[in-house]
Amino acid sequence: MSRTILPVWLTTLVLAIGVGVLAGAAYLTWLPLVLAFIVLLTFAIQLILSRKEQLVTRMIFSIGGALVILAVATGVLGMLHGRLLT
């Protein structure tokens, strides 16, 4: 695993937990903003790294993993707030 993927996933996890704790029922407003921030963070990390090899692969794994983490967070928060599939 590339050293640029794990920081993105950990940041996503921390922000998703933060949204769950602080946003309450407004989590559906904040989770897309977390994803937007993660996309920008991924671009910034890749630009700082300045490595062309496997750029697209690293970005796909970073953003794809973050998307999975946020999907799980949405499901968990939906069940906790009773708003899933209603």
PDB file of N, CA, C and O in Angstrom, chain B, residues numbered from 101:
ATOM      1  N   MET B 101       0.846  -1.175   0.000  1.00  0.00           N
ATOM      2  CA  MET B 101       0.000   0.000   0.000  1.00  0.00           C
ATOM      3  C   MET B 101       0.891   1.237   0.000  1.00  0.00           C
ATOM      4  O   MET B 101       1.881   1.316   0.728  1.00  0.00           O
ATOM      5  N   SER B 102       0.525   2.164  -0.807  1.00  0.00           N
ATOM      6  CA  SER B 102       1.314   3.389  -0.918  1.00  0.00           C
ATOM      7  C   SER B 102       1.192   4.238   0.343  1.00  0.00           C
ATOM      8  O   SER B 102       0.175   4.213   1.036  1.00  0.00           O
ATOM      9  N   ARG B 103       2.235   4.974   0.615  1.00  0.00           N
ATOM     10  CA  ARG B 103       2.211   5.812   1.820  1.00  0.00           C
ATOM     11  C   ARG B 103       1.275   7.006   1.683  1.00  0.00           C
ATOM     12  O   ARG B 103       1.083   7.753   2.642  1.00  0.00           O
ATOM     13  N   THR B 104       0.689   7.195   0.496  1.00  0.00           N
ATOM     14  CA  THR B 104      -0.252   8.296   0.302  1.00  0.00           C
ATOM     15  C   THR B 104      -1.700   7.871   0.503  1.00  0.00           C
ATOM     16  O   THR B 104      -2.581   8.726   0.600  1.00  0.00           O
ATOM     17  N   ILE B 105      -1.965   6.580   0.566  1.00  0.00           N
ATOM     18  CA  ILE B 105      -3.342   6.099   0.681  1.00  0.00           C
ATOM     19  C   ILE B 105      -3.804   6.077   2.135  1.00  0.00           C
ATOM     20  O   ILE B 105      -4.895   6.556   2.446  1.00  0.00           O
ATOM     21  N   LEU B 106      -3.002   5.540   3.005  1.00  0.00           N
ATOM     22  CA  LEU B 106      -3.383   5.392   4.411  1.00  0.00           C
ATOM     23  C   LEU B 106      -3.713   6.720   5.099  1.00  0.00           C
ATOM     24  O   LEU B 106      -4.692   6.770   5.844  1.00  0.00           O
ATOM     25  N   PRO B 107      -2.949   7.796   4.888  1.00  0.00           N
ATOM     26  CA  PRO B 107      -3.329   9.067   5.531  1.00  0.00           C
ATOM     27  C   PRO B 107      -4.703   9.578   5.083  1.00  0.00           C
ATOM     28  O   PRO B 107      -5.434  10.175   5.873  1.00  0.00           O
ATOM     29  N   VAL B 108      -5.044   9.341   3.830  1.00  0.00           N
ATOM     30  CA  VAL B 108      -6.357   9.768   3.334  1.00  0.00           C
ATOM     31  C   VAL B 108      -7.456   8.964   4.017  1.00  0.00           C
ATOM     32  O   VAL B 108      -8.475   9.520   4.427  1.00  0.00           O
ATOM     33  N   TRP B 109      -7.250   7.660   4.139  1.00  0.00           N
ATOM     34  CA  TRP B 109      -8.254   6.818   4.799  1.00  0.00           C
ATOM     35  C   TRP B 109      -8.397   7.172   6.272  1.00  0.00           C
ATOM     36  O   TRP B 109      -9.513   7.236   6.788  1.00  0.00           O
ATOM     37  N   LEU B 110      -7.291   7.400   6.943  1.00  0.00           N
ATOM     38  CA  LEU B 110      -7.353   7.758   8.369  1.00  0.00           C
ATOM     39  C   LEU B 110      -8.030   9.112   8.572  1.00  0.00           C
ATOM     40  O   LEU B 110      -8.812   9.286   9.506  1.00  0.00           O
ATOM     41  N   THR B 111      -7.730  10.059   7.700  1.00  0.00           N
ATOM     42  CA  THR B 111      -8.384  11.369   7.771  1.00  0.00           C
ATOM     43  C   THR B 111      -9.879  11.230   7.551  1.00  0.00           C
ATOM     44  O   THR B 111     -10.671  11.871   8.241  1.00  0.00           O
ATOM     45  N   THR B 112     -10.272  10.397   6.595  1.00  0.00           N
ATOM     46  CA  THR B 112     -11.695  10.160   6.339  1.00  0.00           C
ATOM     47  C   THR B 112     -12.372   9.567   7.565  1.00  0.00           C
ATOM     48  O   THR B 112     -13.462   9.995   7.945  1.00  0.00           O
ATOM     49  N   LEU B 113     -11.735   8.591   8.179  1.00  0.00           N
ATOM     50  CA  LEU B 113     -12.303   7.948   9.362  1.00  0.00           C
ATOM     51  C   LEU B 113     -12.468   8.944  10.507  1.00  0.00           C
ATOM     52  O   LEU B 113     -13.512   8.978  11.158  1.00  0.00           O
ATOM     53  N   VAL B 114     -11.444   9.747  10.749  1.00  0.00           N
ATOM     54  CA  VAL B 114     -11.510  10.746  11.826  1.00  0.00           C
ATOM     55  C   VAL B 114     -12.616  11.766  11.551  1.00  0.00           C
ATOM     56  O   VAL B 114     -13.375  12.119  12.452  1.00  0.00           O
ATOM     57  N   LEU B 115     -12.706  12.235  10.309  1.00  0.00           N
ATOM     58  CA  LEU B 115     -13.745  13.223   9.978  1.00  0.00           C
ATOM     59  C   LEU B 115     -15.142  12.612  10.042  1.00  0.00           C
ATOM     60  O   LEU B 115     -16.085  13.279  10.468  1.00  0.00           O
ATOM     61  N   ALA B 116     -15.290  11.353   9.625  1.00  0.00           N
ATOM     62  CA  ALA B 116     -16.601  10.696   9.704  1.00  0.00           C
ATOM     63  C   ALA B 116     -17.039  10.524  11.154  1.00  0.00           C
ATOM     64  O   ALA B 116     -18.209  10.725  11.482  1.00  0.00           O
ATOM     65  N   ILE B 117     -16.110  10.154  12.010  1.00  0.00           N
ATOM     66  CA  ILE B 117     -16.432  10.045  13.435  1.00  0.00           C
ATOM     67  C   ILE B 117     -16.778  11.414  13.999  1.00  0.00           C
ATOM     68  O   ILE B 117     -17.707  11.545  14.796  1.00  0.00           O
ATOM     69  N   GLY B 118     -16.034  12.432  13.588  1.00  0.00           N
ATOM     70  CA  GLY B 118     -16.323  13.797  14.032  1.00  0.00           C
ATOM     71  C   GLY B 118     -17.706  14.258  13.605  1.00  0.00           C
ATOM     72  O   GLY B 118     -18.420  14.896  14.380  1.00  0.00           O
ATOM     73  N   VAL B 119     -18.083  13.939  12.382  1.00  0.00           N
ATOM     74  CA  VAL B 119     -19.429  14.284  11.909  1.00  0.00           C
ATOM     75  C   VAL B 119     -20.475  13.547  12.729  1.00  0.00           C
ATOM     76  O   VAL B 119     -21.492  14.126  13.111  1.00  0.00           O
ATOM     77  N   GLY B 120     -20.228  12.277  12.999  1.00  0.00           N
ATOM     78  CA  GLY B 120     -21.182  11.502  13.785  1.00  0.00           C
ATOM     79  C   GLY B 120     -21.377  12.047  15.183  1.00  0.00           C
ATOM     80  O   GLY B 120     -22.484  12.027  15.721  1.00  0.00           O
ATOM     81  N   VAL B 121     -20.299  12.534  15.768  1.00  0.00           N
ATOM     82  CA  VAL B 121     -20.374  13.045  17.140  1.00  0.00           C
ATOM     83  C   VAL B 121     -20.950  14.461  17.176  1.00  0.00           C
ATOM     84  O   VAL B 121     -21.767  14.777  18.041  1.00  0.00           O
ATOM     85  N   LEU B 122     -20.532  15.306  16.248  1.00  0.00           N
ATOM     86  CA  LEU B 122     -20.873  16.728  16.330  1.00  0.00           C
ATOM     87  C   LEU B 122     -22.105  17.147  15.532  1.00  0.00           C
ATOM     88  O   LEU B 122     -22.808  18.073  15.936  1.00  0.00           O
ATOM     89  N   ALA B 123     -22.381  16.484  14.409  1.00  0.00           N
ATOM     90  CA  ALA B 123     -23.438  16.964  13.520  1.00  0.00           C
ATOM     91  C   ALA B 123     -24.825  16.476  13.903  1.00  0.00           C
ATOM     92  O   ALA B 123     -25.824  17.104  13.553  1.00  0.00           O
ATOM     93  N   GLY B 124     -24.893  15.377  14.608  1.00  0.00           N
ATOM     94  CA  GLY B 124     -26.212  14.849  14.980  1.00  0.00           C
ATOM     95  C   GLY B 124     -27.007  14.442  13.757  1.00  0.00           C
ATOM     96  O   GLY B 124     -26.499  13.732  12.889  1.00  0.00           O
ATOM     97  N   ALA B 125     -28.246  14.885  13.684  1.00  0.00           N
ATOM     98  CA  ALA B 125     -29.134  14.505  12.587  1.00  0.00           C
ATOM     99  C   ALA B 125     -28.771  15.181  11.272  1.00  0.00           C
ATOM    100  O   ALA B 125     -29.316  14.813  10.232  1.00  0.00           O
ATOM    101  N   ALA B 126     -27.880  16.147  11.285  1.00  0.00           N
ATOM    102  CA  ALA B 126     -27.464  16.847  10.064  1.00  0.00           C
ATOM    103  C   ALA B 126     -26.275  16.164   9.400  1.00  0.00           C
ATOM    104  O   ALA B 126     -25.567  16.783   8.605  1.00  0.00           O
ATOM    105  N   TYR B 127     -26.051  14.895   9.720  1.00  0.00           N
ATOM    106  CA  TYR B 127     -24.891  14.193   9.170  1.00  0.00           C
ATOM    107  C   TYR B 127     -24.935  14.095   7.649  1.00  0.00           C
ATOM    108  O   TYR B 127     -23.887  14.066   7.003  1.00  0.00           O
ATOM    109  N   LEU B 128     -26.152  14.042   7.060  1.00  0.00           N
ATOM    110  CA  LEU B 128     -26.272  13.956   5.602  1.00  0.00           C
ATOM    111  C   LEU B 128     -25.815  15.232   4.910  1.00  0.00           C
ATOM    112  O   LEU B 128     -25.506  15.212   3.718  1.00  0.00           O
ATOM    113  N   THR B 129     -25.768  16.320   5.630  1.00  0.00           N
ATOM    114  CA  THR B 129     -25.243  17.566   5.079  1.00  0.00           C
ATOM    115  C   THR B 129     -23.730  17.581   5.113  1.00  0.00           C
ATOM    116  O   THR B 129     -23.096  18.110   4.200  1.00  0.00           O
ATOM    117  N   TRP B 130     -23.146  17.015   6.140  1.00  0.00           N
ATOM    118  CA  TRP B 130     -21.703  17.125   6.361  1.00  0.00           C
ATOM    119  C   TRP B 130     -20.882  16.042   5.690  1.00  0.00           C
ATOM    120  O   TRP B 130     -19.735  16.300   5.324  1.00  0.00           O
ATOM    121  N   LEU B 131     -21.409  14.846   5.514  1.00  0.00           N
ATOM    122  CA  LEU B 131     -20.619  13.770   4.920  1.00  0.00           C
ATOM    123  C   LEU B 131     -20.214  14.055   3.468  1.00  0.00           C
ATOM    124  O   LEU B 131     -19.088  13.721   3.099  1.00  0.00           O
ATOM    125  N   PRO B 132     -21.060  14.649   2.628  1.00  0.00           N
ATOM    126  CA  PRO B 132     -20.587  15.020   1.288  1.00  0.00           C
ATOM    127  C   PRO B 132     -19.475  16.078   1.326  1.00  0.00           C
ATOM    128  O   PRO B 132     -18.591  16.092   0.469  1.00  0.00           O
ATOM    129  N   LEU B 133     -19.531  16.953   2.317  1.00  0.00           N
ATOM    130  CA  LEU B 133     -18.457  17.942   2.453  1.00  0.00           C
ATOM    131  C   LEU B 133     -17.153  17.273   2.858  1.00  0.00           C
ATOM    132  O   LEU B 133     -16.076  17.698   2.440  1.00  0.00           O
ATOM    133  N   VAL B 134     -17.247  16.232   3.668  1.00  0.00           N
ATOM    134  CA  VAL B 134     -16.055  15.460   4.021  1.00  0.00           C
ATOM    135  C   VAL B 134     -15.477  14.821   2.762  1.00  0.00           C
ATOM    136  O   VAL B 134     -14.262  14.842   2.567  1.00  0.00           O
ATOM    137  N   LEU B 135     -16.320  14.257   1.909  1.00  0.00           N
ATOM    138  CA  LEU B 135     -15.835  13.646   0.673  1.00  0.00           C
ATOM    139  C   LEU B 135     -15.166  14.682  -0.226  1.00  0.00           C
ATOM    140  O   LEU B 135     -14.123  14.403  -0.816  1.00  0.00           O
ATOM    141  N   ALA B 136     -15.747  15.862  -0.335  1.00  0.00           N
ATOM    142  CA  ALA B 136     -15.133  16.921  -1.141  1.00  0.00           C
ATOM    143  C   ALA B 136     -13.761  17.301  -0.592  1.00  0.00           C
ATOM    144  O   ALA B 136     -12.814  17.493  -1.355  1.00  0.00           O
ATOM    145  N   PHE B 137     -13.656  17.408   0.722  1.00  0.00           N
ATOM    146  CA  PHE B 137     -12.367  17.715   1.341  1.00  0.00           C
ATOM    147  C   PHE B 137     -11.359  16.602   1.075  1.00  0.00           C
ATOM    148  O   PHE B 137     -10.186  16.876   0.823  1.00  0.00           O
ATOM    149  N   ILE B 138     -11.799  15.369   1.128  1.00  0.00           N
ATOM    150  CA  ILE B 138     -10.909  14.229   0.902  1.00  0.00           C
ATOM    151  C   ILE B 138     -10.404  14.217  -0.538  1.00  0.00           C
ATOM    152  O   ILE B 138      -9.236  13.910  -0.778  1.00  0.00           O
ATOM    153  N   VAL B 139     -11.257  14.543  -1.490  1.00  0.00           N
ATOM    154  CA  VAL B 139     -10.805  14.621  -2.887  1.00  0.00           C
ATOM    155  C   VAL B 139      -9.722  15.693  -3.034  1.00  0.00           C
ATOM    156  O   VAL B 139      -8.702  15.463  -3.683  1.00  0.00           O
ATOM    157  N   LEU B 140      -9.944  16.850  -2.437  1.00  0.00           N
ATOM    158  CA  LEU B 140      -8.937  17.913  -2.490  1.00  0.00           C
ATOM    159  C   LEU B 140      -7.651  17.508  -1.773  1.00  0.00           C
ATOM    160  O   LEU B 140      -6.555  17.804  -2.248  1.00  0.00           O
ATOM    161  N   LEU B 141      -7.782  16.840  -0.641  1.00  0.00           N
ATOM    162  CA  LEU B 141      -6.611  16.367   0.092  1.00  0.00           C
ATOM    163  C   LEU B 141      -5.822  15.356  -0.733  1.00  0.00           C
ATOM    164  O   LEU B 141      -4.592  15.389  -0.752  1.00  0.00           O
ATOM    165  N   THR B 142      -6.528  14.462  -1.412  1.00  0.00           N
ATOM    166  CA  THR B 142      -5.857  13.473  -2.261  1.00  0.00           C
ATOM    167  C   THR B 142      -5.075  14.157  -3.371  1.00  0.00           C
ATOM    168  O   THR B 142      -3.923  13.806  -3.627  1.00  0.00           O
ATOM    169  N   PHE B 143      -5.691  15.131  -4.034  1.00  0.00           N
ATOM    170  CA  PHE B 143      -4.982  15.882  -5.069  1.00  0.00           C
ATOM    171  C   PHE B 143      -3.752  16.573  -4.501  1.00  0.00           C
ATOM    172  O   PHE B 143      -2.680  16.533  -5.105  1.00  0.00           O
ATOM    173  N   ALA B 144      -3.900  17.200  -3.352  1.00  0.00           N
ATOM    174  CA  ALA B 144      -2.767  17.914  -2.744  1.00  0.00           C
ATOM    175  C   ALA B 144      -1.622  16.959  -2.403  1.00  0.00           C
ATOM    176  O   ALA B 144      -0.459  17.265  -2.667  1.00  0.00           O
ATOM    177  N   ILE B 145      -1.942  15.823  -1.828  1.00  0.00           N
ATOM    178  CA  ILE B 145      -0.900  14.847  -1.478  1.00  0.00           C
ATOM    179  C   ILE B 145      -0.185  14.360  -2.733  1.00  0.00           C
ATOM    180  O   ILE B 145       1.039  14.231  -2.741  1.00  0.00           O
ATOM    181  N   GLN B 146      -0.936  14.092  -3.781  1.00  0.00           N
ATOM    182  CA  GLN B 146      -0.318  13.608  -5.010  1.00  0.00           C
ATOM    183  C   GLN B 146       0.544  14.679  -5.677  1.00  0.00           C
ATOM    184  O   GLN B 146       1.575  14.362  -6.271  1.00  0.00           O
ATOM    185  N   LEU B 147       0.130  15.941  -5.584  1.00  0.00           N
ATOM    186  CA  LEU B 147       0.947  17.024  -6.142  1.00  0.00           C
ATOM    187  C   LEU B 147       2.228  17.229  -5.351  1.00  0.00           C
ATOM    188  O   LEU B 147       3.282  17.503  -5.924  1.00  0.00           O
ATOM    189  N   ILE B 148       2.134  17.096  -4.037  1.00  0.00           N
ATOM    190  CA  ILE B 148       3.322  17.243  -3.194  1.00  0.00           C
ATOM    191  C   ILE B 148       4.306  16.110  -3.464  1.00  0.00           C
ATOM    192  O   ILE B 148       5.519  16.321  -3.459  1.00  0.00           O
ATOM    193  N   LEU B 149       3.780  14.905  -3.700  1.00  0.00           N
ATOM    194  CA  LEU B 149       4.634  13.746  -3.919  1.00  0.00           C
ATOM    195  C   LEU B 149       5.427  13.853  -5.220  1.00  0.00           C
ATOM    196  O   LEU B 149       6.570  13.401  -5.283  1.00  0.00           O
ATOM    197  N   SER B 150       4.843  14.437  -6.241  1.00  0.00           N
ATOM    198  CA  SER B 150       5.498  14.645  -7.547  1.00  0.00           C
ATOM    199  C   SER B 150       5.992  13.350  -8.183  1.00  0.00           C
ATOM    200  O   SER B 150       7.054  13.333  -8.805  1.00  0.00           O
ATOM    201  N   ARG B 151       5.244  12.279  -8.034  1.00  0.00           N
ATOM    202  CA  ARG B 151       5.564  11.011  -8.700  1.00  0.00           C
ATOM    203  C   ARG B 151       4.490  10.717  -9.722  1.00  0.00           C
ATOM    204  O   ARG B 151       3.308  10.657  -9.384  1.00  0.00           O
ATOM    205  N   LYS B 152       4.885  10.535 -10.962  1.00  0.00           N
ATOM    206  CA  LYS B 152       3.914  10.276 -12.013  1.00  0.00           C
ATOM    207  C   LYS B 152       3.485   8.810 -12.068  1.00  0.00           C
ATOM    208  O   LYS B 152       2.369   8.502 -12.486  1.00  0.00           O
ATOM    209  N   GLU B 153       4.362   7.920 -11.651  1.00  0.00           N
ATOM    210  CA  GLU B 153       4.064   6.503 -11.752  1.00  0.00           C
ATOM    211  C   GLU B 153       2.858   6.134 -10.888  1.00  0.00           C
ATOM    212  O   GLU B 153       2.817   6.429  -9.694  1.00  0.00           O
ATOM    213  N   GLN B 154       1.896   5.494 -11.507  1.00  0.00           N
ATOM    214  CA  GLN B 154       0.699   4.986 -10.838  1.00  0.00           C
ATOM    215  C   GLN B 154      -0.111   6.072 -10.120  1.00  0.00           C
ATOM    216  O   GLN B 154      -0.721   5.810  -9.083  1.00  0.00           O
ATOM    217  N   LEU B 155      -0.117   7.257 -10.659  1.00  0.00           N
ATOM    218  CA  LEU B 155      -0.881   8.357 -10.062  1.00  0.00           C
ATOM    219  C   LEU B 155      -2.367   8.020  -9.999  1.00  0.00           C
ATOM    220  O   LEU B 155      -3.006   8.172  -8.958  1.00  0.00           O
ATOM    221  N   VAL B 156      -2.901   7.565 -11.117  1.00  0.00           N
ATOM    222  CA  VAL B 156      -4.333   7.276 -11.177  1.00  0.00           C
ATOM    223  C   VAL B 156      -4.694   6.137 -10.220  1.00  0.00           C
ATOM    224  O   VAL B 156      -5.729   6.185  -9.555  1.00  0.00           O
ATOM    225  N   THR B 157      -3.856   5.133 -10.154  1.00  0.00           N
ATOM    226  CA  THR B 157      -4.114   4.010  -9.250  1.00  0.00           C
ATOM    227  C   THR B 157      -4.135   4.467  -7.801  1.00  0.00           C
ATOM    228  O   THR B 157      -5.025   4.080  -7.043  1.00  0.00           O
ATOM    229  N   ARG B 158      -3.170   5.283  -7.408  1.00  0.00           N
ATOM    230  CA  ARG B 158      -3.135   5.783  -6.023  1.00  0.00           C
ATOM    231  C   ARG B 158      -4.362   6.628  -5.718  1.00  0.00           C
ATOM    232  O   ARG B 158      -4.919   6.545  -4.623  1.00  0.00           O
ATOM    233  N   MET B 159      -4.788   7.446  -6.687  1.00  0.00           N
ATOM    234  CA  MET B 159      -5.961   8.288  -6.460  1.00  0.00           C
ATOM    235  C   MET B 159      -7.241   7.460  -6.386  1.00  0.00           C
ATOM    236  O   MET B 159      -8.125   7.749  -5.580  1.00  0.00           O
ATOM    237  N   ILE B 160      -7.339   6.439  -7.221  1.00  0.00           N
ATOM    238  CA  ILE B 160      -8.525   5.577  -7.188  1.00  0.00           C
ATOM    239  C   ILE B 160      -8.631   4.864  -5.842  1.00  0.00           C
ATOM    240  O   ILE B 160      -9.706   4.815  -5.244  1.00  0.00           O
ATOM    241  N   PHE B 161      -7.504   4.309  -5.365  1.00  0.00           N
ATOM    242  CA  PHE B 161      -7.541   3.614  -4.079  1.00  0.00           C
ATOM    243  C   PHE B 161      -7.815   4.583  -2.928  1.00  0.00           C
ATOM    244  O   PHE B 161      -8.552   4.246  -2.002  1.00  0.00           O
ATOM    245  N   SER B 162      -7.239   5.763  -2.977  1.00  0.00           N
ATOM    246  CA  SER B 162      -7.461   6.740  -1.905  1.00  0.00           C
ATOM    247  C   SER B 162      -8.916   7.171  -1.837  1.00  0.00           C
ATOM    248  O   SER B 162      -9.545   7.098  -0.782  1.00  0.00           O
ATOM    249  N   ILE B 163      -9.445   7.620  -2.964  1.00  0.00           N
ATOM    250  CA  ILE B 163     -10.813   8.139  -2.987  1.00  0.00           C
ATOM    251  C   ILE B 163     -11.832   7.001  -2.872  1.00  0.00           C
ATOM    252  O   ILE B 163     -12.868   7.158  -2.226  1.00  0.00           O
ATOM    253  N   GLY B 164     -11.537   5.857  -3.499  1.00  0.00           N
ATOM    254  CA  GLY B 164     -12.445   4.717  -3.399  1.00  0.00           C
ATOM    255  C   GLY B 164     -12.559   4.198  -1.976  1.00  0.00           C
ATOM    256  O   GLY B 164     -13.656   3.891  -1.511  1.00  0.00           O
ATOM    257  N   GLY B 165     -11.431   4.098  -1.282  1.00  0.00           N
ATOM    258  CA  GLY B 165     -11.461   3.676   0.112  1.00  0.00           C
ATOM    259  C   GLY B 165     -12.192   4.664   0.991  1.00  0.00           C
ATOM    260  O   GLY B 165     -12.937   4.278   1.892  1.00  0.00           O
ATOM    261  N   ALA B 166     -11.978   5.950   0.725  1.00  0.00           N
ATOM    262  CA  ALA B 166     -12.678   6.983   1.486  1.00  0.00           C
ATOM    263  C   ALA B 166     -14.185   6.903   1.239  1.00  0.00           C
ATOM    264  O   ALA B 166     -14.986   7.111   2.150  1.00  0.00           O
ATOM    265  N   LEU B 167     -14.553   6.604   0.011  1.00  0.00           N
ATOM    266  CA  LEU B 167     -15.976   6.476  -0.308  1.00  0.00           C
ATOM    267  C   LEU B 167     -16.604   5.298   0.432  1.00  0.00           C
ATOM    268  O   LEU B 167     -17.736   5.394   0.905  1.00  0.00           O
ATOM    269  N   VAL B 168     -15.880   4.201   0.533  1.00  0.00           N
ATOM    270  CA  VAL B 168     -16.384   3.032   1.279  1.00  0.00           C
ATOM    271  C   VAL B 168     -16.533   3.386   2.759  1.00  0.00           C
ATOM    272  O   VAL B 168     -17.542   3.049   3.378  1.00  0.00           O
ATOM    273  N   ILE B 169     -15.540   4.059   3.324  1.00  0.00           N
ATOM    274  CA  ILE B 169     -15.610   4.465   4.736  1.00  0.00           C
ATOM    275  C   ILE B 169     -16.818   5.371   4.965  1.00  0.00           C
ATOM    276  O   ILE B 169     -17.537   5.209   5.952  1.00  0.00           O
ATOM    277  N   LEU B 170     -17.044   6.323   4.059  1.00  0.00           N
ATOM    278  CA  LEU B 170     -18.183   7.234   4.223  1.00  0.00           C
ATOM    279  C   LEU B 170     -19.515   6.523   4.004  1.00  0.00           C
ATOM    280  O   LEU B 170     -20.511   6.882   4.633  1.00  0.00           O
ATOM    281  N   ALA B 171     -19.552   5.526   3.129  1.00  0.00           N
ATOM    282  CA  ALA B 171     -20.787   4.760   2.932  1.00  0.00           C
ATOM    283  C   ALA B 171     -21.139   3.976   4.196  1.00  0.00           C
ATOM    284  O   ALA B 171     -22.300   3.921   4.601  1.00  0.00           O
ATOM    285  N   VAL B 172     -20.135   3.378   4.807  1.00  0.00           N
ATOM    286  CA  VAL B 172     -20.369   2.654   6.064  1.00  0.00           C
ATOM    287  C   VAL B 172     -20.811   3.635   7.153  1.00  0.00           C
ATOM    288  O   VAL B 172     -21.729   3.342   7.919  1.00  0.00           O
ATOM    289  N   ALA B 173     -20.161   4.792   7.221  1.00  0.00           N
ATOM    290  CA  ALA B 173     -20.530   5.802   8.214  1.00  0.00           C
ATOM    291  C   ALA B 173     -21.964   6.278   7.994  1.00  0.00           C
ATOM    292  O   ALA B 173     -22.705   6.483   8.956  1.00  0.00           O
ATOM    293  N   THR B 174     -22.353   6.453   6.741  1.00  0.00           N
ATOM    294  CA  THR B 174     -23.725   6.871   6.443  1.00  0.00           C
ATOM    295  C   THR B 174     -24.723   5.818   6.907  1.00  0.00           C
ATOM    296  O   THR B 174     -25.754   6.149   7.492  1.00  0.00           O
ATOM    297  N   GLY B 175     -24.415   4.546   6.644  1.00  0.00           N
ATOM    298  CA  GLY B 175     -25.301   3.465   7.090  1.00  0.00           C
ATOM    299  C   GLY B 175     -25.420   3.402   8.598  1.00  0.00           C
ATOM    300  O   GLY B 175     -26.519   3.257   9.134  1.00  0.00           O
ATOM    301  N   VAL B 176     -24.289   3.510   9.286  1.00  0.00           N
ATOM    302  CA  VAL B 176     -24.310   3.453  10.753  1.00  0.00           C
ATOM    303  C   VAL B 176     -25.067   4.642  11.326  1.00  0.00           C
ATOM    304  O   VAL B 176     -25.905   4.485  12.214  1.00  0.00           O
ATOM    305  N   LEU B 177     -24.769   5.829  10.816  1.00  0.00           N
ATOM    306  CA  LEU B 177     -25.463   7.022  11.326  1.00  0.00           C
ATOM    307  C   LEU B 177     -26.945   6.998  10.965  1.00  0.00           C
ATOM    308  O   LEU B 177     -27.778   7.488  11.728  1.00  0.00           O
ATOM    309  N   GLY B 178     -27.278   6.429   9.805  1.00  0.00           N
ATOM    310  CA  GLY B 178     -28.678   6.295   9.424  1.00  0.00           C
ATOM    311  C   GLY B 178     -29.440   5.392  10.367  1.00  0.00           C
ATOM    312  O   GLY B 178     -30.580   5.681  10.730  1.00  0.00           O
ATOM    313  N   MET B 179     -28.811   4.298  10.765  1.00  0.00           N
ATOM    314  CA  MET B 179     -29.459   3.393  11.720  1.00  0.00           C
ATOM    315  C   MET B 179     -29.568   4.031  13.104  1.00  0.00           C
ATOM    316  O   MET B 179     -30.573   3.861  13.795  1.00  0.00           O
ATOM    317  N   LEU B 180     -28.529   4.766  13.503  1.00  0.00           N
ATOM    318  CA  LEU B 180     -28.579   5.421  14.819  1.00  0.00           C
ATOM    319  C   LEU B 180     -29.629   6.509  14.892  1.00  0.00           C
ATOM    320  O   LEU B 180     -30.240   6.722  15.939  1.00  0.00           O
ATOM    321  N   HIS B 181     -29.841   7.199  13.780  1.00  0.00           N
ATOM    322  CA  HIS B 181     -30.813   8.299  13.783  1.00  0.00           C
ATOM    323  C   HIS B 181     -32.172   7.864  13.224  1.00  0.00           C
ATOM    324  O   HIS B 181     -33.100   8.670  13.153  1.00  0.00           O
ATOM    325  N   GLY B 182     -32.291   6.603  12.832  1.00  0.00           N
ATOM    326  CA  GLY B 182     -33.586   6.089  12.363  1.00  0.00           C
ATOM    327  C   GLY B 182     -34.059   6.679  11.064  1.00  0.00           C
ATOM    328  O   GLY B 182     -35.262   6.722  10.806  1.00  0.00           O
ATOM    329  N   ARG B 183     -33.126   7.143  10.224  1.00  0.00           N
ATOM    330  CA  ARG B 183     -33.539   7.784   8.981  1.00  0.00           C
ATOM    331  C   ARG B 183     -33.180   6.959   7.763  1.00  0.00           C
ATOM    332  O   ARG B 183     -33.367   7.417   6.635  1.00  0.00           O
ATOM    333  N   LEU B 184     -32.679   5.775   7.956  1.00  0.00           N
ATOM    334  CA  LEU B 184     -32.282   4.950   6.819  1.00  0.00           C
ATOM    335  C   LEU B 184     -33.504   4.366   6.141  1.00  0.00           C
ATOM    336  O   LEU B 184     -34.327   3.710   6.781  1.00  0.00           O
ATOM    337  N   LEU B 185     -33.619   4.604   4.853  1.00  0.00           N
ATOM    338  CA  LEU B 185     -34.715   4.084   4.016  1.00  0.00           C
ATOM    339  C   LEU B 185     -36.093   4.525   4.500  1.00  0.00           C
ATOM    340  O   LEU B 185     -37.036   3.734   4.499  1.00  0.00           O
ATOM    341  N   THR B 186     -36.207   5.764   4.906  1.00  0.00           N
ATOM    342  CA  THR B 186     -37.527   6.271   5.294  1.00  0.00           C
ATOM    343  C   THR B 186     -37.936   7.394   4.389  1.00  0.00           C
ATOM    344  O   THR B 186     -39.019   7.955   4.553  1.00  0.00           O
TER     345      THR B 186
END
